[in-house]
Amino acid sequence: MKLKESGENYLEAILILKKELGNVRSIDVAHHLNVSKPSVSVAMKNLREEGFLVVDELGNITLTEQGMQIADNMYERHHVLAKALMALGVSKETAYEDSCKIEHDLSQESFLKIKEFLEKYNRPD
């Protein structure tokens, strides 16, 4: 299933927060993405209904296998694209902001070629 950009952003945010905090709740996602709690509630409901995450009785959010695949993919794209932009001389802050926008629309073919190029020339993080 193809998610909208916002859904991909929510899943990636949950993955990042899980690495940082351990347990993730809706309020953490709201703060991370700088969106309202009601917006997060609607998104969590939709993502839960589509099978991308589960929320336990304490409000802790866990990605399903399907949700984790998408989150991992977005996370990798974000970092690889930021590295590519930084290799071109873009500041770290701008590179990460721009990579967040690019990661959703870039074809898999182009992404893989950028990744291959970075690996070939061994660009550090």
ABEGO torsion letter per residue (X at the ends): XBBBAAAAAAAAAAAAAAAAAGBBBAAAAAAAAGBBAAAAAAAAAAAAAAGABBBBAAGBBBBBAAAAAAAAAAAAAAAAAAAAAAAAGBBAAAAAAAAAAAAAABBAAAAAAAAAAAAAAGBBX
